[in-house]
């Protein structure tokens, strides 16, 4: 399965929708809640999000490529139905 990283904010309802989608589809992922990080770590992760998503918006899901927001078709195609025998 592809490596999935979700850059999120703990208070973001759209971020929760992406987390629910990943959980319901049994997709393992690394969750980084940027707003819960301490100063220096938060700054570094903000720069990392901007590297993947120049708009710097949340959620930003990186699946060997970037998916911004709750783009259900991209999430479904890139994560669940990725064609390598992963859950789907």
CNS distance restraints for C-alpha pairs under 8 A (distance, minus, plus):
assign (resid   1 and name CA) (resid  84 and name CA) 7.13 0.50 0.50
assign (resid   1 and name CA) (resid  85 and name CA) 7.89 0.50 0.50
assign (resid   1 and name CA) (resid  86 and name CA) 5.85 0.50 0.50
assign (resid   2 and name CA) (resid  63 and name CA) 6.49 0.50 0.50
assign (resid   2 and name CA) (resid  64 and name CA) 6.94 0.50 0.50
assign (resid   2 and name CA) (resid  79 and name CA) 7.29 0.50 0.50
assign (resid   3 and name CA) (resid  28 and name CA) 7.96 0.50 0.50
assign (resid   3 and name CA) (resid  29 and name CA) 6.94 0.50 0.50
assign (resid   3 and name CA) (resid  63 and name CA) 5.94 0.50 0.50
assign (resid   3 and name CA) (resid  64 and name CA) 6.70 0.50 0.50
assign (resid   4 and name CA) (resid  28 and name CA) 7.07 0.50 0.50
assign (resid   4 and name CA) (resid  29 and name CA) 4.80 0.50 0.50
assign (resid   4 and name CA) (resid  30 and name CA) 6.36 0.50 0.50
assign (resid   4 and name CA) (resid  61 and name CA) 7.02 0.50 0.50
assign (resid   4 and name CA) (resid  62 and name CA) 5.68 0.50 0.50
assign (resid   4 and name CA) (resid  63 and name CA) 4.69 0.50 0.50
assign (resid   4 and name CA) (resid  64 and name CA) 7.31 0.50 0.50
assign (resid   5 and name CA) (resid  29 and name CA) 5.48 0.50 0.50
assign (resid   5 and name CA) (resid  30 and name CA) 4.69 0.50 0.50
assign (resid   5 and name CA) (resid  31 and name CA) 6.10 0.50 0.50
assign (resid   5 and name CA) (resid  32 and name CA) 7.52 0.50 0.50
assign (resid   5 and name CA) (resid  61 and name CA) 5.76 0.50 0.50
assign (resid   5 and name CA) (resid  62 and name CA) 5.15 0.50 0.50
assign (resid   5 and name CA) (resid  63 and name CA) 6.70 0.50 0.50
assign (resid   6 and name CA) (resid  29 and name CA) 6.90 0.50 0.50
assign (resid   6 and name CA) (resid  30 and name CA) 6.11 0.50 0.50
assign (resid   6 and name CA) (resid  31 and name CA) 4.98 0.50 0.50
assign (resid   6 and name CA) (resid  32 and name CA) 6.13 0.50 0.50
assign (resid   6 and name CA) (resid  59 and name CA) 6.92 0.50 0.50
assign (resid   6 and name CA) (resid  60 and name CA) 5.96 0.50 0.50
assign (resid   6 and name CA) (resid  61 and name CA) 4.48 0.50 0.50
assign (resid   6 and name CA) (resid  62 and name CA) 6.39 0.50 0.50
assign (resid   7 and name CA) (resid  31 and name CA) 6.29 0.50 0.50
assign (resid   7 and name CA) (resid  32 and name CA) 4.94 0.50 0.50
assign (resid   7 and name CA) (resid  33 and name CA) 6.10 0.50 0.50
assign (resid   7 and name CA) (resid  34 and name CA) 6.70 0.50 0.50
assign (resid   7 and name CA) (resid  49 and name CA) 7.00 0.50 0.50
assign (resid   7 and name CA) (resid  58 and name CA) 6.79 0.50 0.50
assign (resid   7 and name CA) (resid  59 and name CA) 5.77 0.50 0.50
assign (resid   7 and name CA) (resid  60 and name CA) 5.17 0.50 0.50
assign (resid   7 and name CA) (resid  61 and name CA) 6.20 0.50 0.50
assign (resid   8 and name CA) (resid  12 and name CA) 7.38 0.50 0.50
assign (resid   8 and name CA) (resid  15 and name CA) 5.67 0.50 0.50
assign (resid   8 and name CA) (resid  31 and name CA) 7.15 0.50 0.50
assign (resid   8 and name CA) (resid  32 and name CA) 5.97 0.50 0.50
assign (resid   8 and name CA) (resid  33 and name CA) 4.70 0.50 0.50
assign (resid   8 and name CA) (resid  34 and name CA) 6.10 0.50 0.50
assign (resid   8 and name CA) (resid  35 and name CA) 7.99 0.50 0.50
assign (resid   8 and name CA) (resid  58 and name CA) 5.67 0.50 0.50
assign (resid   8 and name CA) (resid  59 and name CA) 4.94 0.50 0.50
assign (resid   8 and name CA) (resid  60 and name CA) 6.79 0.50 0.50
assign (resid   9 and name CA) (resid  15 and name CA) 6.67 0.50 0.50
assign (resid   9 and name CA) (resid  33 and name CA) 4.99 0.50 0.50
assign (resid   9 and name CA) (resid  34 and name CA) 5.76 0.50 0.50
assign (resid   9 and name CA) (resid  35 and name CA) 5.58 0.50 0.50
assign (resid   9 and name CA) (resid  36 and name CA) 7.79 0.50 0.50
assign (resid   9 and name CA) (resid  58 and name CA) 6.79 0.50 0.50
assign (resid   9 and name CA) (resid  59 and name CA) 7.28 0.50 0.50
assign (resid  10 and name CA) (resid  15 and name CA) 7.74 0.50 0.50
assign (resid  10 and name CA) (resid  33 and name CA) 5.82 0.50 0.50
assign (resid  10 and name CA) (resid  34 and name CA) 7.87 0.50 0.50
assign (resid  10 and name CA) (resid  35 and name CA) 6.67 0.50 0.50
assign (resid  10 and name CA) (resid  36 and name CA) 7.26 0.50 0.50
assign (resid  12 and name CA) (resid  16 and name CA) 6.49 0.50 0.50
assign (resid  12 and name CA) (resid  58 and name CA) 7.73 0.50 0.50
assign (resid  12 and name CA) (resid  59 and name CA) 8.00 0.50 0.50
assign (resid  13 and name CA) (resid  17 and name CA) 6.45 0.50 0.50
assign (resid  14 and name CA) (resid  18 and name CA) 6.54 0.50 0.50
assign (resid  14 and name CA) (resid  58 and name CA) 7.91 0.50 0.50
assign (resid  14 and name CA) (resid  59 and name CA) 6.87 0.50 0.50
assign (resid  14 and name CA) (resid  69 and name CA) 7.08 0.50 0.50
assign (resid  14 and name CA) (resid  70 and name CA) 6.49 0.50 0.50
assign (resid  15 and name CA) (resid  19 and name CA) 6.30 0.50 0.50
assign (resid  15 and name CA) (resid  58 and name CA) 6.73 0.50 0.50
assign (resid  15 and name CA) (resid  59 and name CA) 5.03 0.50 0.50
assign (resid  15 and name CA) (resid  69 and name CA) 7.69 0.50 0.50
assign (resid  15 and name CA) (resid  70 and name CA) 7.75 0.50 0.50
assign (resid  16 and name CA) (resid  20 and name CA) 6.05 0.50 0.50
assign (resid  17 and name CA) (resid  21 and name CA) 6.15 0.50 0.50
assign (resid  17 and name CA) (resid  70 and name CA) 7.20 0.50 0.50
assign (resid  18 and name CA) (resid  22 and name CA) 6.21 0.50 0.50
assign (resid  18 and name CA) (resid  59 and name CA) 7.62 0.50 0.50
assign (resid  18 and name CA) (resid  70 and name CA) 6.16 0.50 0.50
assign (resid  19 and name CA) (resid  23 and name CA) 6.06 0.50 0.50
assign (resid  20 and name CA) (resid  24 and name CA) 5.90 0.50 0.50
assign (resid  21 and name CA) (resid  25 and name CA) 6.21 0.50 0.50
assign (resid  22 and name CA) (resid  26 and name CA) 6.19 0.50 0.50
assign (resid  22 and name CA) (resid  27 and name CA) 5.08 0.50 0.50
assign (resid  22 and name CA) (resid  28 and name CA) 7.41 0.50 0.50
assign (resid  22 and name CA) (resid  29 and name CA) 7.72 0.50 0.50
assign (resid  23 and name CA) (resid  27 and name CA) 6.06 0.50 0.50
assign (resid  23 and name CA) (resid  28 and name CA) 7.71 0.50 0.50
assign (resid  25 and name CA) (resid  80 and name CA) 6.87 0.50 0.50
assign (resid  25 and name CA) (resid  87 and name CA) 7.17 0.50 0.50
assign (resid  25 and name CA) (resid  88 and name CA) 7.47 0.50 0.50
assign (resid  26 and name CA) (resid  87 and name CA) 7.30 0.50 0.50
assign (resid  27 and name CA) (resid  79 and name CA) 7.39 0.50 0.50
assign (resid  27 and name CA) (resid  80 and name CA) 7.47 0.50 0.50
assign (resid  27 and name CA) (resid  87 and name CA) 7.84 0.50 0.50
assign (resid  33 and name CA) (resid  37 and name CA) 7.05 0.50 0.50
assign (resid  34 and name CA) (resid  42 and name CA) 5.68 0.50 0.50
assign (resid  34 and name CA) (resid  45 and name CA) 6.48 0.50 0.50
assign (resid  34 and name CA) (resid  46 and name CA) 7.15 0.50 0.50
assign (resid  35 and name CA) (resid  42 and name CA) 6.83 0.50 0.50
assign (resid  36 and name CA) (resid  42 and name CA) 7.74 0.50 0.50
assign (resid  37 and name CA) (resid  41 and name CA) 5.80 0.50 0.50
assign (resid  37 and name CA) (resid  42 and name CA) 4.99 0.50 0.50
assign (resid  38 and name CA) (resid  42 and name CA) 5.67 0.50 0.50
assign (resid  39 and name CA) (resid  43 and name CA) 6.22 0.50 0.50
assign (resid  40 and name CA) (resid  44 and name CA) 6.29 0.50 0.50
assign (resid  41 and name CA) (resid  45 and name CA) 6.18 0.50 0.50
assign (resid  42 and name CA) (resid  46 and name CA) 6.04 0.50 0.50
assign (resid  43 and name CA) (resid  47 and name CA) 6.35 0.50 0.50
assign (resid  44 and name CA) (resid  48 and name CA) 6.26 0.50 0.50
assign (resid  45 and name CA) (resid  49 and name CA) 6.10 0.50 0.50
assign (resid  46 and name CA) (resid  50 and name CA) 6.27 0.50 0.50
assign (resid  46 and name CA) (resid  56 and name CA) 7.31 0.50 0.50
assign (resid  47 and name CA) (resid  51 and name CA) 6.20 0.50 0.50
assign (resid  48 and name CA) (resid  52 and name CA) 6.65 0.50 0.50
assign (resid  49 and name CA) (resid  53 and name CA) 5.72 0.50 0.50
assign (resid  49 and name CA) (resid  54 and name CA) 7.56 0.50 0.50
assign (resid  49 and name CA) (resid  56 and name CA) 5.88 0.50 0.50
assign (resid  49 and name CA) (resid  57 and name CA) 7.94 0.50 0.50
assign (resid  49 and name CA) (resid  60 and name CA) 7.01 0.50 0.50
assign (resid  50 and name CA) (resid  54 and name CA) 4.50 0.50 0.50
assign (resid  50 and name CA) (resid  55 and name CA) 6.52 0.50 0.50
assign (resid  50 and name CA) (resid  56 and name CA) 4.79 0.50 0.50
assign (resid  52 and name CA) (resid  60 and name CA) 7.95 0.50 0.50
assign (resid  52 and name CA) (resid  62 and name CA) 7.63 0.50 0.50
assign (resid  52 and name CA) (resid  66 and name CA) 6.28 0.50 0.50
assign (resid  53 and name CA) (resid  57 and name CA) 7.13 0.50 0.50
assign (resid  53 and name CA) (resid  60 and name CA) 7.05 0.50 0.50
assign (resid  53 and name CA) (resid  66 and name CA) 7.22 0.50 0.50
assign (resid  53 and name CA) (resid  68 and name CA) 7.23 0.50 0.50
assign (resid  57 and name CA) (resid  68 and name CA) 7.49 0.50 0.50
assign (resid  57 and name CA) (resid  69 and name CA) 7.77 0.50 0.50
assign (resid  58 and name CA) (resid  68 and name CA) 7.18 0.50 0.50
assign (resid  58 and name CA) (resid  69 and name CA) 6.38 0.50 0.50
assign (resid  59 and name CA) (resid  68 and name CA) 6.20 0.50 0.50
assign (resid  59 and name CA) (resid  69 and name CA) 5.17 0.50 0.50
assign (resid  59 and name CA) (resid  70 and name CA) 7.49 0.50 0.50
assign (resid  60 and name CA) (resid  66 and name CA) 6.89 0.50 0.50
assign (resid  60 and name CA) (resid  67 and name CA) 6.00 0.50 0.50
assign (resid  60 and name CA) (resid  68 and name CA) 4.74 0.50 0.50
assign (resid  60 and name CA) (resid  69 and name CA) 6.21 0.50 0.50
assign (resid  61 and name CA) (resid  66 and name CA) 5.73 0.50 0.50
assign (resid  61 and name CA) (resid  67 and name CA) 5.01 0.50 0.50
assign (resid  61 and name CA) (resid  68 and name CA) 6.22 0.50 0.50
assign (resid  61 and name CA) (resid  69 and name CA) 7.80 0.50 0.50
assign (resid  62 and name CA) (resid  66 and name CA) 4.39 0.50 0.50
assign (resid  62 and name CA) (resid  67 and name CA) 6.12 0.50 0.50
assign (resid  63 and name CA) (resid  67 and name CA) 7.44 0.50 0.50
assign (resid  63 and name CA) (resid  78 and name CA) 7.15 0.50 0.50
assign (resid  63 and name CA) (resid  79 and name CA) 7.26 0.50 0.50
assign (resid  67 and name CA) (resid  71 and name CA) 7.04 0.50 0.50
assign (resid  67 and name CA) (resid  74 and name CA) 6.90 0.50 0.50
assign (resid  67 and name CA) (resid  75 and name CA) 7.33 0.50 0.50
assign (resid  70 and name CA) (resid  75 and name CA) 7.88 0.50 0.50
assign (resid  71 and name CA) (resid  75 and name CA) 6.16 0.50 0.50
assign (resid  72 and name CA) (resid  76 and name CA) 5.93 0.50 0.50
assign (resid  73 and name CA) (resid  77 and name CA) 5.96 0.50 0.50
assign (resid  74 and name CA) (resid  78 and name CA) 5.68 0.50 0.50
assign (resid  74 and name CA) (resid  79 and name CA) 7.91 0.50 0.50
assign (resid  75 and name CA) (resid  79 and name CA) 5.56 0.50 0.50
assign (resid  75 and name CA) (resid  80 and name CA) 7.10 0.50 0.50
assign (resid  76 and name CA) (resid  80 and name CA) 4.99 0.50 0.50
assign (resid  76 and name CA) (resid  81 and name CA) 6.02 0.50 0.50
assign (resid  77 and name CA) (resid  81 and name CA) 4.94 0.50 0.50
assign (resid  77 and name CA) (resid  82 and name CA) 5.87 0.50 0.50
assign (resid  78 and name CA) (resid  82 and name CA) 5.07 0.50 0.50
assign (resid  80 and name CA) (resid  86 and name CA) 6.57 0.50 0.50
assign (resid  80 and name CA) (resid  87 and name CA) 5.66 0.50 0.50
assign (resid  80 and name CA) (resid  88 and name CA) 4.76 0.50 0.50
assign (resid  81 and name CA) (resid  86 and name CA) 6.90 0.50 0.50
assign (resid  81 and name CA) (resid  87 and name CA) 6.98 0.50 0.50
assign (resid  81 and name CA) (resid  88 and name CA) 5.08 0.50 0.50
assign (resid  82 and name CA) (resid  86 and name CA) 6.67 0.50 0.50
